[in-house]
Amino acid sequence: MNLRTKVLMFGGIVGALLGVGAAYLYLRAAPIQVDEAGNERLPSVQPGDALKVTLGVLTAIRGIVGLSQPGE
C-alpha cells in the first residue's frame, strides 16, 4: 500500500468518526418533536446556522491545506 492510499484511508476514517460524533452531539442538543401520528422529527436548521457551519468547515479545510505549505 503506497503513502497516498494510507493518507486517504486515514482521512476517510477520521472524517467518518468526526461526522458520527457531530451527529451524536446534534441529536443530544436538538429537541425531537413527535407529531400526532407518533413520527419523530428534528427541528429545521436555519439557513444562517447552516452557513456558519459550512464556513467553519471550509476554514478548517483551508487550515489543513496550509499545513503542507511551509513558511506561510
ABEGO torsion letter per residue (X at the ends): XBAAAAAAAAAAAAAAAAAAAAAAAAAAABBBBBBAAGBBBBBBBBAAAAAAAAAAAAAAAAAAAAAABBGX
